[in-house]
Structure formats: structure tokens, C-alpha cells
Amino acid sequence: MKGAERWRILRLHIEDEIPLVELARELQVSLRTLERWHRSFQDGGIAALDPRPRIDAGRRRTQQKPWHSSRGSR
């Protein structure tokens, strides 16, 4: 989700004073996510709502295990 869309949602809380709990329920966005967006907005304004690339992008998050055939050698 882009920063502009996050702002469109968060603006309902900031300008219209709709509680985050109500927004979370109505928009089916987790309350934790809305709280994180709100904190980002408070710390850095609208620009802080733009998604950041993951620091682990392109890396395995689980250890690769060797593959073994279930069939025996012939």
C-alpha cells in the first residue's frame, strides 16, 4: 500500500477524529498497523508513510535443508 493511500486512511483519524479502533474494524486493517502508521506520521509527516524496502529483501529467512529422495538408489 502506497503512502498516499495510508494517509487517506490515517487522515480519517487525524482530521475527523475517528478512533483507530473503529477504523481498524471498518477497513479491516489491523489496529497495530494503524498505530504504526500513526507513529510514523507523528515522527516524519506524510512522507514517513511511504513504504520502506525490507532490509532482508532477497535473502532466505529460513535455513535451506539438503534434499533427499524418498526412493532408494538402484
C-alpha positions as CSV (number, residue, x, y, z in Angstrom):
1,M,0.0,0.0,0.0
2,K,1.4,3.4,-1.0
3,G,1.9,6.3,1.3
4,A,-0.9,8.3,-0.2
5,E,-3.4,5.5,0.5
6,R,-2.1,5.2,4.1
7,W,-2.6,8.9,4.5
8,R,-6.1,8.7,3.1
9,I,-7.0,6.2,5.9
10,L,-5.0,7.9,8.7
11,R,-6.4,11.3,7.8
12,L,-9.8,10.0,9.0
13,H,-8.3,9.6,12.5
14,I,-6.3,12.8,12.5
15,E,-8.7,15.2,10.9
16,D,-12.1,13.6,11.5
17,E,-11.1,12.2,14.9
18,I,-12.4,8.7,14.1
19,P,-10.9,6.3,16.7
20,L,-8.2,3.9,15.3
21,V,-10.2,1.0,16.7
22,E,-13.2,1.9,14.7
23,L,-11.1,2.4,11.5
24,A,-9.4,-0.9,12.0
25,R,-12.8,-2.7,12.3
26,E,-14.4,-0.9,9.4
27,L,-11.5,-1.0,6.9
28,Q,-10.2,-4.4,8.0
29,V,-6.7,-3.1,8.7
30,S,-5.1,-4.3,12.0
31,L,-5.1,-1.9,14.8
32,R,-1.4,-2.5,15.3
33,T,-0.8,-1.4,11.7
34,L,-2.8,1.8,12.1
35,E,-0.9,2.6,15.3
36,R,2.4,2.1,13.5
37,W,1.3,4.4,10.6
38,H,0.2,7.0,13.1
39,R,3.5,6.9,14.9
40,S,5.4,7.2,11.6
41,F,3.2,10.2,10.7
42,Q,3.9,11.9,14.0
43,D,7.7,11.3,13.6
44,G,8.1,12.2,10.0
45,G,4.9,13.6,8.4
46,I,3.2,12.3,5.3
47,A,6.5,11.3,3.7
48,A,7.1,8.8,6.5
49,L,4.0,6.8,5.4
50,D,5.7,5.7,2.2
51,P,6.7,2.0,2.5
52,R,10.4,1.3,3.0
53,P,12.1,-1.7,1.4
54,R,12.7,-4.6,3.6
55,I,16.2,-4.9,4.9
56,D,16.1,-8.7,4.3
57,A,14.8,-8.5,0.7
58,G,16.3,-11.2,-1.4
59,R,17.7,-13.2,1.5
60,R,16.4,-16.5,2.8
61,R,14.7,-16.3,6.1
62,T,14.9,-20.0,6.8
63,Q,17.9,-22.3,6.6
64,Q,18.0,-24.4,3.4
65,K,18.0,-28.1,4.2
66,P,19.5,-30.7,1.9
67,W,17.0,-32.5,-0.3
68,H,16.9,-36.3,-0.1
69,S,15.0,-38.5,-2.4
70,S,12.5,-40.8,-0.7
71,R,13.4,-43.6,-3.1
72,G,16.5,-45.7,-2.7
73,S,19.3,-45.8,-5.2
74,R,19.0,-48.6,-7.8
